Amino acid sequence: LAGLPLRVLAQAAAPAAQPEMTADQWVAEFAGGAEVTDGDGVTLTAPEIAENGNTVPISVDAPGATEILLVASGNPVPGVAKFTFGPLAGNQAVSTRVRLAKTQDVMAIAKFTDGKVVRAKSNVKVTIGGCGG
Amino acid sequence: MADNVKPRVRVPKTASKDEVITIKTLISHQMESGQRKDKDGKVIPRSIINRMTVEFNGQSVLDMTLEPAISTNPYVEFQAKVPESGEFKFTWYDDDGSVYEDVQKIEVA
């Protein structure tokens, strides 16, 4: 993570760059000032190797969470999805399919009622990128 | 742009009171990411479903915000608690302003 602030600076300096938020900015906005810890409470299930980055199955389970944010740090738009659970949610687990542009870390960040924000990370190796044009 | 958008939802027909059931949803949609370019090198504008909500008898189950990284034909699987007989209402919001809905009844024995 030490290299991330540099990347933020580099992006801000490049006039042609789009004002797209970095992965860290997505996480910070979601956390809303709370400290983000790596730890128990969030289980992220992703394949180690995805042959096709266009449709990568991702599951996240965070019992008791109110909200979960999925972030793909290596995508042009790092934010993937945000899930807000209502009173009739059966649990705080979801599965979906995402696009990954390249090999990268996928993160799930969960917010709990006691204010804790916990992150889980998983590296996915992508053989064929999912943002091709 | 939003041609042939068709929601498909799988909800059990019956449940026991307060049972936790699995719901699977898929909506056919190209989810154009806004990152791709056409033959002339022009960026194809983003056109995605940006939100999906699920309610049971007016109470929220799940509210999901979707970004361009969600795959074509967005698929979501999750679980809901069923306190009584009633209706699940699924709503999808398209970038182009379209709103798609589906309703599924469930009977609590």
gemmi code that builds the backbone of each chain (N, CA, C; Angstrom):
import gemmi

chains = {
    "A": [
        ("LEU", (0.822, -1.218, 0.000), (0.000, 0.000, 0.000), (0.846, 1.254, 0.000)),
        ("ALA", (2.158, 1.099, 0.232), (3.018, 2.268, 0.367), (3.055, 3.089, -0.921)),
        ("GLY", (2.845, 2.436, -2.051), (2.954, 3.152, -3.323), (1.710, 3.926, -3.694)),
        ("LEU", (0.648, 3.761, -2.952), (-0.616, 4.338, -3.381), (-0.656, 5.872, -3.378)),
        ("PRO", (-0.138, 6.531, -2.339), (-0.191, 7.991, -2.358), (0.489, 8.586, -3.587)),
        ("LEU", (1.566, 7.931, -4.017), (2.264, 8.391, -5.216), (1.348, 8.340, -6.428)),
        ("ARG", (0.597, 7.263, -6.509), (-0.291, 7.108, -7.651), (-1.366, 8.191, -7.650)),
        ("VAL", (-1.839, 8.517, -6.462), (-2.843, 9.569, -6.345), (-2.286, 10.873, -6.881)),
        ("LEU", (-1.023, 11.173, -6.470), (-0.380, 12.410, -6.917), (-0.212, 12.415, -8.428)),
        ("ALA", (0.248, 11.284, -8.953), (0.494, 11.196, -10.378), (-0.792, 11.441, -11.157)),
        ("GLN", (-1.879, 10.900, -10.630), (-3.147, 11.059, -11.330), (-3.615, 12.512, -11.287)),
        ("ALA", (-3.421, 13.144, -10.141), (-3.862, 14.525, -9.996), (-3.058, 15.436, -10.919)),
        ("ALA", (-1.787, 15.055, -11.169), (-0.915, 15.912, -11.957), (-1.202, 15.787, -13.453)),
        ("ALA", (-1.763, 14.663, -13.865), (-1.984, 14.456, -15.288), (-3.275, 15.146, -15.718)),
        ("PRO", (-3.164, 16.179, -16.550), (-4.350, 16.951, -16.897), (-5.362, 16.158, -17.722)),
        ("ALA", (-4.862, 15.172, -18.474), (-5.770, 14.429, -19.345), (-6.562, 13.377, -18.575)),
        ("ALA", (-6.085, 13.057, -17.367), (-6.747, 11.991, -16.616), (-8.162, 12.394, -16.232)),
        ("GLN", (-9.053, 11.409, -16.247), (-10.422, 11.679, -15.837), (-10.473, 11.779, -14.316)),
        ("PRO", (-11.394, 12.548, -13.791), (-11.466, 12.711, -12.340), (-12.086, 11.492, -11.680)),
        ("GLU", (-11.504, 10.333, -11.946), (-12.024, 9.088, -11.404), (-11.412, 8.837, -10.031)),
        ("MET", (-12.202, 8.351, -9.087), (-11.696, 8.108, -7.752), (-10.805, 6.875, -7.734)),
        ("THR", (-9.742, 6.914, -6.924), (-8.882, 5.750, -6.757), (-9.574, 4.758, -5.821)),
        ("ALA", (-9.004, 3.536, -5.764), (-9.560, 2.507, -4.881), (-9.564, 3.011, -3.438)),
        ("ASP", (-8.459, 3.658, -3.024), (-8.378, 4.183, -1.657), (-9.459, 5.225, -1.394)),
        ("GLN", (-9.730, 6.043, -2.388), (-10.771, 7.066, -2.214), (-12.153, 6.439, -2.086)),
        ("TRP", (-12.390, 5.373, -2.850), (-13.671, 4.656, -2.726), (-13.828, 4.116, -1.311)),
        ("VAL", (-12.751, 3.500, -0.808), (-12.803, 2.917, 0.532), (-13.003, 4.008, 1.575)),
        ("ALA", (-12.253, 5.116, 1.443), (-12.334, 6.201, 2.427), (-13.736, 6.808, 2.453)),
        ("GLU", (-14.314, 6.988, 1.271), (-15.652, 7.578, 1.222), (-16.663, 6.646, 1.890)),
        ("PHE", (-16.513, 5.361, 1.641), (-17.419, 4.373, 2.232), (-17.253, 4.330, 3.754)),
        ("ALA", (-15.995, 4.372, 4.223), (-15.722, 4.263, 5.659), (-16.177, 5.514, 6.397)),
        ("GLY", (-16.239, 6.637, 5.700), (-16.723, 7.868, 6.307), (-15.920, 8.303, 7.518)),
        ("GLY", (-14.594, 8.152, 7.462), (-13.737, 8.620, 8.542), (-13.381, 7.540, 9.544)),
        ("ALA", (-14.091, 6.421, 9.522), (-13.768, 5.342, 10.451), (-12.481, 4.643, 10.005)),
        ("GLU", (-11.788, 4.049, 10.978), (-10.569, 3.324, 10.653), (-10.936, 1.999, 9.994)),
        ("VAL", (-10.236, 1.669, 8.923), (-10.501, 0.401, 8.226), (-9.476, -0.624, 8.688)),
        ("THR", (-9.950, -1.718, 9.270), (-9.023, -2.738, 9.744), (-9.152, -3.987, 8.887)),
        ("ASP", (-8.037, -4.702, 8.724), (-8.070, -6.013, 8.082), (-8.305, -7.019, 9.182)),
        ("GLY", (-9.336, -7.823, 9.029), (-9.552, -8.765, 10.117), (-10.734, -9.666, 9.911)),
        ("ASP", (-11.156, -10.261, 10.996), (-12.260, -11.204, 10.948), (-13.583, -10.470, 10.755)),
        ("GLY", (-14.552, -11.203, 10.284), (-15.886, -10.627, 10.156), (-16.337, -10.491, 8.717)),
        ("VAL", (-15.373, -10.520, 7.806), (-15.718, -10.429, 6.385), (-15.035, -11.575, 5.652)),
        ("THR", (-15.806, -12.324, 4.905), (-15.242, -13.399, 4.095), (-15.486, -13.078, 2.633)),
        ("LEU", (-14.397, -12.953, 1.890), (-14.489, -12.676, 0.459), (-14.081, -13.941, -0.281)),
        ("THR", (-14.947, -14.412, -1.156), (-14.635, -15.614, -1.923), (-14.506, -15.247, -3.391)),
        ("ALA", (-13.298, -15.422, -3.921), (-13.044, -15.112, -5.326), (-12.101, -16.183, -5.865)),
        ("PRO", (-12.157, -16.448, -7.166), (-11.250, -17.465, -7.712), (-9.806, -16.969, -7.677)),
        ("GLU", (-8.852, -17.880, -7.493), (-7.445, -17.492, -7.548), (-7.063, -17.074, -8.953)),
        ("ILE", (-7.590, -17.826, -9.908), (-7.293, -17.542, -11.309), (-8.614, -17.406, -12.072)),
        ("ALA", (-8.771, -16.320, -12.799), (-9.949, -16.136, -13.633), (-9.482, -16.113, -15.080)),
        ("GLU", (-9.895, -17.123, -15.840), (-9.470, -17.155, -17.235), (-10.083, -16.016, -18.014)),
        ("ASN", (-11.332, -15.698, -17.673), (-12.046, -14.638, -18.380), (-12.433, -13.536, -17.403)),
        ("GLY", (-11.789, -12.385, -17.560), (-12.047, -11.274, -16.647), (-13.404, -10.636, -16.837)),
        ("ASN", (-14.132, -11.053, -17.871), (-15.440, -10.450, -18.133), (-16.498, -10.881, -17.142)),
        ("THR", (-16.329, -12.043, -16.567), (-17.340, -12.514, -15.639), (-16.689, -13.395, -14.575)),
        ("VAL", (-16.334, -12.748, -13.475), (-15.642, -13.412, -12.381), (-16.600, -13.520, -11.198)),
        ("PRO", (-16.890, -14.753, -10.748), (-17.827, -14.912, -9.633), (-17.196, -14.470, -8.310)),
        ("ILE", (-17.884, -13.596, -7.596), (-17.402, -13.062, -6.321), (-18.514, -13.237, -5.287)),
        ("SER", (-18.153, -13.735, -4.105), (-19.117, -13.805, -3.008), (-18.526, -13.114, -1.803)),
        ("VAL", (-19.392, -12.465, -1.039), (-18.933, -11.850, 0.194), (-19.956, -12.119, 1.284)),
        ("ASP", (-19.422, -12.396, 2.465), (-20.271, -12.731, 3.605), (-19.741, -11.962, 4.813)),
        ("ALA", (-20.595, -11.129, 5.412), (-20.188, -10.329, 6.567), (-21.342, -10.290, 7.562)),
        ("PRO", (-21.451, -11.339, 8.397), (-22.598, -11.436, 9.301), (-22.735, -10.196, 10.189)),
        ("GLY", (-23.906, -9.604, 10.173), (-24.167, -8.439, 11.015), (-23.836, -7.104, 10.377)),
        ("ALA", (-23.288, -7.121, 9.165), (-22.929, -5.859, 8.510), (-24.177, -5.113, 8.051)),
        ("THR", (-24.058, -3.788, 7.981), (-25.165, -3.000, 7.441), (-24.949, -2.730, 5.957)),
        ("GLU", (-23.664, -2.580, 5.588), (-23.334, -2.282, 4.196), (-22.033, -2.971, 3.814)),
        ("ILE", (-21.943, -3.346, 2.549), (-20.699, -3.918, 2.022), (-20.354, -3.204, 0.722)),
        ("LEU", (-19.086, -2.833, 0.587), (-18.589, -2.244, -0.659), (-17.601, -3.218, -1.288)),
        ("LEU", (-17.769, -3.440, -2.589), (-16.813, -4.261, -3.340), (-15.938, -3.326, -4.164)),
        ("VAL", (-14.620, -3.543, -4.106), (-13.690, -2.681, -4.838), (-12.707, -3.553, -5.614)),
        ("ALA", (-12.494, -3.210, -6.881), (-11.488, -3.867, -7.703), (-10.388, -2.843, -7.951)),
        ("SER", (-9.287, -2.985, -7.210), (-8.270, -1.923, -7.172), (-7.616, -1.671, -8.527)),
        ("GLY", (-7.612, -2.666, -9.404), (-6.924, -2.507, -10.678), (-7.837, -2.179, -11.844)),
        ("ASN", (-9.091, -1.854, -11.577), (-10.021, -1.513, -12.655), (-9.999, -0.007, -12.933)),
        ("PRO", (-10.374, 0.392, -14.151), (-10.441, 1.836, -14.457), (-11.387, 2.567, -13.504)),
        ("VAL", (-12.503, 1.958, -13.157), (-13.380, 2.468, -12.101), (-13.312, 1.447, -10.962)),
        ("PRO", (-12.595, 1.764, -9.883), (-12.363, 0.733, -8.859), (-13.628, 0.289, -8.122)),
        ("GLY", (-14.584, 1.160, -7.977), (-15.818, 0.769, -7.308), (-16.544, -0.283, -8.132)),
        ("VAL", (-17.057, -1.321, -7.488), (-17.755, -2.393, -8.205), (-19.242, -2.398, -7.847)),
        ("ALA", (-19.535, -2.410, -6.550), (-20.930, -2.447, -6.114), (-20.994, -2.152, -4.628)),
        ("LYS", (-22.133, -1.615, -4.214), (-22.370, -1.416, -2.794), (-23.700, -2.071, -2.446)),
        ("PHE", (-23.701, -2.843, -1.364), (-24.904, -3.545, -0.927), (-25.344, -2.976, 0.420)),
        ("THR", (-26.593, -2.541, 0.511), (-27.148, -2.084, 1.781), (-28.245, -3.060, 2.175)),
        ("PHE", (-28.089, -3.651, 3.369), (-29.025, -4.690, 3.786), (-30.181, -4.094, 4.572)),
        ("GLY", (-31.394, -4.497, 4.238), (-32.583, -4.023, 4.923), (-32.966, -4.947, 6.068)),
        ("PRO", (-34.037, -4.586, 6.784), (-34.466, -5.384, 7.935), (-34.874, -6.818, 7.562)),
        ("LEU", (-35.225, -7.053, 6.302), (-35.644, -8.403, 5.919), (-34.553, -9.175, 5.170)),
        ("ALA", (-33.328, -8.682, 5.246), (-32.225, -9.465, 4.684), (-32.099, -10.749, 5.493)),
        ("GLY", (-31.949, -11.883, 4.813), (-31.844, -13.158, 5.503), (-30.502, -13.315, 6.191)),
        ("ASN", (-29.494, -12.711, 5.606), (-28.151, -12.621, 6.183), (-27.433, -11.502, 5.422)),
        ("GLN", (-26.157, -11.352, 5.685), (-25.431, -10.273, 4.999), (-24.416, -10.902, 4.051)),
        ("ALA", (-24.959, -11.647, 3.103), (-24.108, -12.335, 2.138), (-24.694, -12.164, 0.745)),
        ("VAL", (-23.831, -11.903, -0.221), (-24.278, -11.780, -1.612), (-23.253, -12.414, -2.541)),
        ("SER", (-23.758, -12.859, -3.683), (-22.887, -13.347, -4.752), (-23.245, -12.596, -6.020)),
        ("THR", (-22.222, -12.241, -6.802), (-22.479, -11.596, -8.078), (-21.320, -11.919, -9.027)),
        ("ARG", (-21.371, -11.347, -10.213), (-20.309, -11.588, -11.201), (-19.757, -10.239, -11.642)),
        ("VAL", (-18.430, -10.139, -11.657), (-17.822, -8.833, -11.928), (-16.807, -8.908, -13.063)),
        ("ARG", (-16.447, -7.720, -13.556), (-15.406, -7.594, -14.581), (-14.102, -7.174, -13.914)),
        ("LEU", (-13.030, -7.847, -14.273), (-11.707, -7.458, -13.781), (-10.815, -7.189, -14.984)),
        ("ALA", (-10.239, -5.983, -15.024), (-9.455, -5.564, -16.188), (-8.139, -6.310, -16.281)),
        ("LYS", (-7.584, -6.693, -15.131), (-6.275, -7.360, -15.103), (-6.106, -8.051, -13.766)),
        ("THR", (-4.979, -8.717, -13.575), (-4.659, -9.335, -12.288), (-4.598, -8.254, -11.218)),
        ("GLN", (-5.264, -8.492, -10.116), (-5.358, -7.436, -9.112), (-5.930, -7.952, -7.805)),
        ("ASP", (-5.911, -7.050, -6.803), (-6.556, -7.336, -5.523), (-8.009, -6.884, -5.582)),
        ("VAL", (-8.901, -7.785, -5.188), (-10.308, -7.434, -5.015), (-10.535, -7.279, -3.510)),
        ("MET", (-11.289, -6.263, -3.128), (-11.519, -6.008, -1.711), (-13.017, -5.957, -1.414)),
        ("ALA", (-13.362, -6.448, -0.229), (-14.717, -6.269, 0.288), (-14.570, -5.534, 1.606)),
        ("ILE", (-15.288, -4.429, 1.741), (-15.223, -3.635, 2.958), (-16.625, -3.624, 3.553)),
        ("ALA", (-16.726, -4.006, 4.824), (-18.044, -4.093, 5.465), (-18.124, -3.123, 6.629)),
        ("LYS", (-19.298, -2.516, 6.742), (-19.559, -1.562, 7.815), (-20.530, -2.232, 8.793)),
        ("PHE", (-20.217, -2.122, 10.090), (-21.058, -2.772, 11.105), (-21.773, -1.733, 11.961)),
        ("THR", (-22.816, -2.192, 12.664), (-23.628, -1.258, 13.455), (-22.810, -0.575, 14.555)),
        ("ASP", (-21.773, -1.253, 15.062), (-20.963, -0.632, 16.119), (-19.928, 0.348, 15.559)),
        ("GLY", (-19.986, 0.624, 14.272), (-19.092, 1.609, 13.680), (-17.820, 1.023, 13.096)),
        ("LYS", (-17.596, -0.273, 13.342), (-16.374, -0.898, 12.811), (-16.448, -1.044, 11.298)),
        ("VAL", (-15.304, -0.858, 10.643), (-15.211, -1.067, 9.204), (-14.081, -2.060, 8.961)),
        ("VAL", (-14.420, -3.196, 8.363), (-13.458, -4.282, 8.214), (-13.289, -4.626, 6.735)),
        ("ARG", (-12.041, -4.915, 6.372), (-11.737, -5.192, 4.972), (-11.192, -6.602, 4.787)),
        ("ALA", (-11.600, -7.241, 3.699), (-11.015, -8.517, 3.298), (-10.484, -8.342, 1.881)),
        ("LYS", (-9.401, -9.038, 1.583), (-8.740, -8.836, 0.301), (-8.453, -10.183, -0.340)),
        ("SER", (-8.496, -10.237, -1.649), (-8.199, -11.475, -2.339), (-7.566, -11.138, -3.687)),
        ("ASN", (-6.440, -11.786, -3.975), (-5.786, -11.538, -5.255), (-6.362, -12.470, -6.320)),
        ("VAL", (-6.723, -11.898, -7.458), (-7.260, -12.690, -8.560), (-6.356, -12.507, -9.779)),
        ("LYS", (-5.838, -13.626, -10.288), (-5.026, -13.564, -11.503), (-5.952, -13.668, -12.707)),
        ("VAL", (-5.846, -12.687, -13.600), (-6.753, -12.627, -14.743), (-5.973, -12.920, -16.013)),
        ("THR", (-6.441, -13.910, -16.766), (-5.753, -14.295, -18.000), (-6.174, -13.387, -19.160)),
        ("ILE", (-7.494, -13.161, -19.290), (-7.999, -12.266, -20.341), (-8.783, -11.155, -19.667)),
        ("GLY", (-8.360, -9.925, -19.842), (-8.963, -8.788, -19.141), (-10.407, -8.557, -19.532)),
        ("GLY", (-11.140, -7.926, -18.634), (-12.568, -7.751, -18.822), (-12.996, -6.358, -19.187)),
        ("CYS", (-12.084, -5.502, -19.597), (-12.496, -4.134, -19.950), (-12.010, -3.805, -21.352)),
        ("GLY", (-11.755, -4.820, -22.145), (-11.156, -4.631, -23.463), (-12.021, -3.834, -24.415)),
        ("GLY", (-11.429, -3.240, -25.401), (-12.203, -2.454, -26.357), (-11.541, -2.526, -27.715)),
    ],
    "B": [
        ("MET", (-31.395, 2.518, -26.075), (-30.240, 1.665, -25.855), (-30.644, 0.405, -25.092)),
        ("ALA", (-31.654, 0.556, -24.291), (-31.982, -0.564, -23.409), (-32.945, -1.511, -24.096)),
        ("ASP", (-32.410, -2.262, -25.053), (-33.250, -3.218, -25.767), (-33.199, -4.577, -25.078)),
        ("ASN", (-34.286, -5.294, -25.212), (-34.336, -6.679, -24.735), (-33.929, -6.845, -23.274)),
        ("VAL", (-34.294, -5.870, -22.463), (-33.999, -5.997, -21.041), (-35.073, -6.860, -20.413)),
        ("LYS", (-34.624, -7.986, -19.823), (-35.619, -8.896, -19.273), (-35.167, -9.407, -17.907)),
        ("PRO", (-35.922, -9.082, -16.864), (-35.545, -9.605, -15.554), (-35.972, -11.051, -15.389)),
        ("ARG", (-35.118, -11.829, -14.748), (-35.469, -13.202, -14.384), (-35.160, -13.353, -12.896)),
        ("VAL", (-36.154, -13.786, -12.164), (-36.016, -13.869, -10.720), (-36.475, -15.235, -10.258)),
        ("ARG", (-35.715, -15.841, -9.357), (-36.130, -17.129, -8.814), (-36.384, -16.998, -7.315)),
        ("VAL", (-37.671, -17.156, -6.943), (-38.096, -17.094, -5.545), (-38.918, -18.346, -5.279)),
        ("PRO", (-38.709, -19.011, -4.134), (-39.555, -20.175, -3.836), (-41.030, -19.763, -3.750)),
        ("LYS", (-41.930, -20.687, -4.034), (-43.364, -20.374, -4.009), (-43.904, -20.367, -2.581)),
        ("THR", (-43.275, -21.182, -1.720), (-43.752, -21.284, -0.339), (-42.570, -21.246, 0.615)),
        ("ALA", (-42.873, -20.884, 1.875), (-41.858, -20.898, 2.924), (-42.572, -21.048, 4.250)),
        ("SER", (-41.826, -21.429, 5.282), (-42.414, -21.406, 6.610), (-42.129, -20.038, 7.226)),
        ("LYS", (-42.853, -19.697, 8.273), (-42.727, -18.363, 8.869), (-41.289, -18.104, 9.329)),
        ("ASP", (-40.780, -16.933, 8.964), (-39.422, -16.483, 9.308), (-38.312, -17.336, 8.688)),
        ("GLU", (-38.676, -18.118, 7.692), (-37.653, -18.892, 6.988), (-36.741, -17.966, 6.180)),
        ("VAL", (-35.455, -18.332, 6.131), (-34.503, -17.591, 5.303), (-34.404, -18.314, 3.958)),
        ("ILE", (-34.782, -17.605, 2.897), (-34.810, -18.224, 1.569), (-33.755, -17.598, 0.662)),
        ("THR", (-33.339, -18.354, -0.333), (-32.365, -17.853, -1.301), (-33.084, -17.312, -2.527)),
        ("ILE", (-32.677, -16.131, -2.945), (-33.255, -15.507, -4.131), (-32.142, -15.287, -5.154)),
        ("LYS", (-32.432, -15.645, -6.402), (-31.470, -15.422, -7.479), (-32.096, -14.476, -8.489)),
        ("THR", (-31.364, -13.446, -8.862), (-31.885, -12.504, -9.863), (-30.876, -12.347, -10.993)),
        ("LEU", (-31.407, -12.204, -12.188), (-30.573, -11.920, -13.345), (-31.382, -11.011, -14.250)),
        ("ILE", (-30.762, -9.970, -14.763), (-31.470, -9.121, -15.711), (-30.599, -8.980, -16.951)),
        ("SER", (-31.186, -9.287, -18.100), (-30.405, -9.209, -19.327), (-30.175, -7.743, -19.673)),
        ("HIS", (-28.914, -7.369, -19.756), (-28.558, -5.975, -20.031), (-27.098, -5.949, -20.459)),
        ("GLN", (-26.766, -5.123, -21.460), (-25.392, -5.156, -21.982), (-24.381, -4.568, -21.013)),
        ("MET", (-24.823, -3.720, -20.048), (-23.911, -3.096, -19.087), (-22.691, -2.494, -19.799)),
        ("GLU", (-22.951, -1.587, -20.717), (-21.855, -0.936, -21.457), (-21.040, -0.095, -20.477)),
        ("SER", (-19.756, -0.419, -20.338), (-18.973, 0.108, -19.214), (-18.548, 1.562, -19.359)),
        ("GLY", (-18.561, 2.090, -20.600), (-18.032, 3.435, -20.804), (-16.524, 3.437, -20.972)),
        ("GLN", (-15.923, 2.243, -20.988), (-14.470, 2.118, -21.152), (-14.107, 1.647, -22.556)),
        ("ARG", (-15.078, 1.043, -23.247), (-14.756, 0.465, -24.548), (-14.776, 1.526, -25.637)),
        ("LYS", (-14.042, 1.238, -26.703), (-14.034, 2.154, -27.845), (-14.596, 1.448, -29.074)),
        ("ASP", (-15.211, 2.230, -29.960), (-15.720, 1.644, -31.196), (-14.601, 1.603, -32.253)),
        ("LYS", (-14.952, 1.196, -33.476), (-13.951, 1.020, -34.530), (-13.187, 2.309, -34.841)),
        ("ASP", (-13.867, 3.466, -34.639), (-13.226, 4.746, -34.936), (-12.460, 5.301, -33.740)),
        ("GLY", (-12.378, 4.514, -32.678), (-11.631, 4.968, -31.512), (-12.423, 5.861, -30.579)),
        ("LYS", (-13.711, 6.022, -30.875), (-14.542, 6.840, -29.979), (-15.045, 5.987, -28.814)),
        ("VAL", (-15.067, 6.616, -27.651), (-15.539, 5.895, -26.472), (-17.042, 5.641, -26.592)),
        ("ILE", (-17.455, 4.396, -26.382), (-18.882, 4.065, -26.369), (-19.431, 4.511, -25.012)),
        ("PRO", (-20.450, 5.377, -25.004), (-20.909, 5.930, -23.726), (-21.396, 4.860, -22.756)),
        ("ARG", (-21.168, 5.119, -21.483), (-21.613, 4.213, -20.434), (-23.130, 4.075, -20.466)),
        ("SER", (-23.623, 2.860, -20.332), (-25.061, 2.608, -20.238), (-25.265, 1.350, -19.421)),
        ("ILE", (-25.522, 1.539, -18.137), (-25.620, 0.384, -17.252), (-26.876, 0.472, -16.387)),
        ("ILE", (-27.187, -0.620, -15.729), (-28.147, -0.586, -14.630), (-27.355, -0.160, -13.398)),
        ("ASN", (-27.788, 0.930, -12.761), (-26.970, 1.481, -11.682), (-27.521, 1.189, -10.280)),
        ("ARG", (-28.725, 0.624, -10.201), (-29.265, 0.328, -8.880), (-30.299, -0.786, -8.972)),
        ("MET", (-30.318, -1.636, -7.961), (-31.343, -2.660, -7.867), (-31.864, -2.658, -6.430)),
        ("THR", (-33.178, -2.665, -6.281), (-33.736, -2.739, -4.927), (-34.666, -3.939, -4.829)),
        ("VAL", (-34.696, -4.534, -3.630), (-35.575, -5.668, -3.357), (-36.342, -5.359, -2.076)),
        ("GLU", (-37.667, -5.438, -2.171), (-38.513, -5.194, -1.000), (-39.472, -6.356, -0.819)),
        ("PHE", (-39.828, -6.602, 0.442), (-40.874, -7.576, 0.715), (-41.977, -6.873, 1.493)),
        ("ASN", (-43.181, -6.863, 0.959), (-44.323, -6.143, 1.562), (-43.920, -4.743, 2.015)),
        ("GLY", (-43.126, -4.064, 1.175), (-42.758, -2.684, 1.458), (-41.536, -2.500, 2.337)),
        ("GLN", (-40.998, -3.601, 2.883), (-39.801, -3.494, 3.719), (-38.571, -3.903, 2.927)),
        ("SER", (-37.463, -3.200, 3.163), (-36.268, -3.430, 2.364), (-35.580, -4.748, 2.710)),
        ("VAL", (-35.149, -5.444, 1.666), (-34.307, -6.625, 1.811), (-32.880, -6.250, 1.424)),
        ("LEU", (-32.760, -5.646, 0.232), (-31.439, -5.312, -0.303), (-31.556, -4.097, -1.216)),
        ("ASP", (-30.565, -3.212, -1.092), (-30.459, -2.058, -1.985), (-29.028, -2.091, -2.516)),
        ("MET", (-28.891, -2.273, -3.802), (-27.563, -2.454, -4.390), (-27.258, -1.347, -5.390)),
        ("THR", (-26.064, -0.784, -5.261), (-25.573, 0.186, -6.243), (-24.606, -0.538, -7.167)),
        ("LEU", (-24.844, -0.453, -8.457), (-23.993, -1.152, -9.420), (-23.112, -0.156, -10.168)),
        ("GLU", (-21.846, -0.532, -10.349), (-20.902, 0.259, -11.125), (-20.600, -0.501, -12.417)),
        ("PRO", (-19.836, 0.135, -13.337), (-19.581, -0.539, -14.618), (-18.847, -1.876, -14.496)),
        ("ALA", (-18.252, -2.173, -13.351), (-17.524, -3.438, -13.200), (-18.441, -4.639, -13.007)),
        ("ILE", (-19.741, -4.411, -12.887), (-20.656, -5.547, -12.816), (-20.832, -6.105, -14.237)),
        ("SER", (-20.738, -7.429, -14.348), (-20.741, -8.074, -15.662), (-22.046, -7.869, -16.428)),
        ("THR", (-21.955, -8.070, -17.737), (-23.131, -8.120, -18.594), (-24.166, -9.068, -17.970)),
        ("ASN", (-25.434, -8.724, -18.116), (-26.524, -9.515, -17.524), (-26.329, -9.693, -16.009)),
        ("PRO", (-26.421, -8.581, -15.281), (-26.107, -8.613, -13.840), (-26.847, -9.719, -13.089)),
        ("TYR", (-26.051, -10.510, -12.350), (-26.567, -11.635, -11.584), (-26.299, -11.359, -10.115)),
        ("VAL", (-27.315, -11.499, -9.293), (-27.149, -11.298, -7.853), (-27.901, -12.401, -7.111)),
        ("GLU", (-27.209, -13.008, -6.155), (-27.815, -14.033, -5.315), (-27.685, -13.589, -3.863)),
        ("PHE", (-28.779, -13.701, -3.112), (-28.772, -13.240, -1.718), (-29.891, -13.977, -0.980)),
        ("GLN", (-30.055, -13.660, 0.311), (-31.079, -14.344, 1.091), (-31.999, -13.354, 1.785)),
        ("ALA", (-33.251, -13.776, 1.952), (-34.256, -12.913, 2.570), (-35.009, -13.695, 3.634)),
        ("LYS", (-35.481, -12.960, 4.634), (-36.302, -13.568, 5.671), (-37.760, -13.299, 5.343)),
        ("VAL", (-38.599, -14.321, 5.466), (-40.005, -14.193, 5.080), (-40.890, -14.288, 6.323)),
        ("PRO", (-41.376, -13.145, 6.843), (-42.170, -13.170, 8.076), (-43.630, -13.546, 7.850)),
        ("GLU", (-44.116, -13.428, 6.612), (-45.542, -13.639, 6.343), (-45.720, -13.853, 4.832)),
        ("SER", (-46.923, -14.228, 4.437), (-47.206, -14.317, 3.002), (-47.151, -12.917, 2.407)),
        ("GLY", (-46.733, -12.843, 1.148), (-46.710, -11.514, 0.545), (-45.981, -11.508, -0.779)),
        ("GLU", (-45.451, -10.336, -1.113), (-44.858, -10.126, -2.424), (-43.457, -9.547, -2.312)),
        ("PHE", (-42.555, -10.144, -3.065), (-41.252, -9.526, -3.280), (-41.356, -8.608, -4.494)),
        ("LYS", (-40.834, -7.387, -4.335), (-40.824, -6.472, -5.466), (-39.370, -6.144, -5.811)),
        ("PHE", (-39.025, -6.393, -7.054), (-37.666, -6.155, -7.539), (-37.713, -4.975, -8.503)),
        ("THR", (-36.797, -4.024, -8.332), (-36.764, -2.853, -9.201), (-35.329, -2.606, -9.661)),
        ("TRP", (-35.161, -2.402, -10.960), (-33.849, -2.087, -11.536), (-33.915, -0.705, -12.174)),
        ("TYR", (-32.878, 0.103, -11.974), (-32.827, 1.458, -12.508), (-31.727, 1.544, -13.556)),
        ("ASP", (-32.094, 1.954, -14.758), (-31.173, 2.046, -15.886), (-30.615, 3.471, -15.986)),
        ("ASP", (-29.361, 3.597, -16.455), (-28.763, 4.917, -16.721), (-29.659, 5.786, -17.605)),
        ("ASP", (-30.391, 5.161, -18.526), (-31.199, 5.932, -19.476), (-32.544, 6.356, -18.877)),
        ("GLY", (-32.744, 6.100, -17.606), (-33.981, 6.530, -16.956), (-35.044, 5.450, -16.882)),
        ("SER", (-34.853, 4.369, -17.626), (-35.830, 3.273, -17.590), (-35.831, 2.605, -16.219)),
        ("VAL", (-37.002, 2.121, -15.836), (-37.138, 1.370, -14.592), (-37.812, 0.048, -14.928)),
        ("TYR", (-37.230, -1.053, -14.480), (-37.797, -2.372, -14.747), (-38.243, -2.984, -13.424)),
        ("GLU", (-39.378, -3.663, -13.443), (-39.908, -4.227, -12.209), (-40.310, -5.679, -12.383)),
        ("ASP", (-40.245, -6.402, -11.286), (-40.760, -7.759, -11.273), (-41.327, -8.013, -9.874)),
        ("VAL", (-42.427, -8.762, -9.820), (-43.063, -9.058, -8.543), (-43.231, -10.574, -8.422)),
        ("GLN", (-42.892, -11.128, -7.257), (-43.025, -12.568, -7.030), (-43.755, -12.790, -5.708)),
        ("LYS", (-44.792, -13.613, -5.786), (-45.567, -13.920, -4.580), (-44.958, -15.110, -3.851)),
        ("ILE", (-45.083, -15.087, -2.531), (-44.669, -16.244, -1.743), (-45.712, -16.484, -0.658)),
        ("GLU", (-45.966, -17.764, -0.429), (-47.020, -18.174, 0.512), (-46.367, -18.740, 1.765)),
        ("VAL", (-46.737, -18.193, 2.918), (-46.242, -18.753, 4.173), (-47.298, -19.678, 4.755)),
        ("ALA", (-46.920, -20.937, 4.912), (-47.887, -21.943, 5.365), (-48.100, -21.836, 6.873)),
    ],
}
model = gemmi.Model(1)
for chain_id, residues in chains.items():
    chain = gemmi.Chain(chain_id)
    for i, (resn, *xyz) in enumerate(residues, 1):
        res = gemmi.Residue()
        res.name, res.seqid = resn, gemmi.SeqId(i, " ")
        for name, pos in zip(("N", "CA", "C"), xyz):
            atom = gemmi.Atom()
            atom.name, atom.element = name, gemmi.Element(name[0])
            atom.pos, atom.b_iso = gemmi.Position(*pos), 0.0
            res.add_atom(atom)
        chain.add_residue(res)
    model.add_chain(chain)
structure = gemmi.Structure()
structure.add_model(model)
structure.setup_entities()
